[in-house]
């Protein structure tokens, strides 16, 4: 069984990849990895509390489970990228030109960073 430290390490690696992809203007990859970073960090926090990691990808559900309303808007923004940033036909008209913009990629990385930083402040490492 993976530890909360393992989940957090994977979250930090996803955030690192999101930053690299953002800098290379690979916006869909940056947004997807930012969403994954947030998701995995929230699961690390759940596991650190001795609870079982839910097998869901819904950031809103995870944030509600953890009572983190201050992260709701960041989670809602990142939630957009779980499916839509990976498949061109996921939701018609999701993004202009079918890809997230550079501004959206920047915001996604900022949201993921905010979530990870809060999670790390709540976990006793």
C-alpha positions in Angstrom: 0.0 0.0 0.0 1.3 3.4 -0.9 2.0 5.9 1.9 0.8 9.5 2.0 4.5 10.4 1.3 4.3 8.4 -1.9 1.2 10.2 -3.0 2.7 13.6 -2.2 5.9 12.7 -4.1 3.8 11.8 -7.2 1.9 15.0 -6.8 5.1 17.1 -6.7 6.4 15.2 -9.8 3.1 16.0 -11.6 3.5 19.7 -10.6 7.1 19.7 -11.9 5.9 18.2 -15.2 3.1 20.8 -15.4 5.6 23.6 -15.0 7.9 22.1 -17.7 5.1 21.6 -20.1 3.7 25.1 -19.4 7.2 26.6 -20.2 7.3 24.6 -23.4 3.8 25.9 -24.3 2.3 22.4 -24.2 -0.9 23.7 -22.6 -3.1 20.6 -22.5 -0.3 18.5 -20.9 0.4 21.3 -18.4 -3.2 21.6 -17.4 -3.7 17.8 -17.1 -0.6 17.4 -14.9 -1.7 20.4 -12.8 -5.0 18.7 -12.2 -3.3 15.4 -11.3 -0.9 17.2 -8.9 -3.9 18.6 -7.0 -5.8 15.4 -7.0 -2.8 13.3 -5.7 -1.9 15.9 -3.1 -5.5 15.8 -1.7 -5.4 12.0 -1.6 -2.1 12.3 0.3 -3.9 14.4 2.9 -6.7 12.0 3.2 -4.3 9.1 3.6 -2.3 11.1 6.2 -5.5 11.2 8.3 -5.6 7.4 8.4 -8.5 7.3 5.9 -8.8 5.2 2.8 -8.0 6.9 -0.5 -11.2 7.2 -2.5 -11.0 6.0 -6.0 -12.4 9.1 -7.6 -11.0 11.9 -9.7 -13.4 14.6 -8.7 -11.6 17.4 -7.0 -14.8 18.9 -5.6 -15.6 15.7 -3.8 -12.1 15.5 -2.4 -12.1 19.1 -1.2 -15.5 18.6 0.4 -14.4 15.4 2.1 -11.4 17.4 3.5 -13.5 20.5 4.5 -11.3 22.8 2.4 -13.8 25.4 1.0 -11.0 27.9 0.6 -9.7 25.8 -2.3 -13.1 25.4 -4.0 -12.5 27.8 -6.9 -9.0 26.4 -7.6 -10.5 22.9 -7.6 -13.3 23.8 -9.9 -10.9 25.4 -12.4 -8.6 22.4 -12.4 -11.5 19.9 -12.7 -12.0 21.3 -16.2 -8.8 19.7 -17.3 -9.2 16.1 -16.2 -11.0 15.0 -19.4 -11.2 18.0 -21.6 -7.5 18.7 -21.8 -6.8 15.2 -23.0 -9.5 14.5 -25.6 -10.4 16.9 -28.5 -14.0 15.6 -28.6 -14.7 15.4 -24.8 -16.9 18.5 -24.7 -17.6 20.3 -27.9 -16.3 23.9 -27.8 -14.6 23.4 -24.4 -11.6 25.5 -25.4 -11.0 28.0 -28.2 -9.0 26.2 -30.8 -9.4 22.9 -28.9 -6.5 23.5 -26.6 -6.2 25.4 -23.3 -4.6 28.8 -23.6 -1.2 29.7 -22.2 -3.1 31.8 -19.6 -5.2 28.8 -18.6 -2.0 26.7 -18.3 -0.4 29.4 -16.1 -3.6 29.6 -13.9 -3.8 25.7 -13.7 -0.2 25.5 -12.4 -0.9 28.3 -9.9 -4.0 26.5 -8.6 -2.2 23.2 -8.3 0.7 24.9 -6.5 -1.8 26.6 -4.1 -3.5 23.2 -3.3 -0.2 21.4 -2.8 1.2 24.1 -0.5 -1.9 24.0 1.6 -1.8 20.2 1.8 1.8 20.2 2.8 1.1 22.7 5.5 -1.6 20.4 6.9 0.5 17.2 6.8 3.0 16.6 9.5 6.0 15.5 7.5 
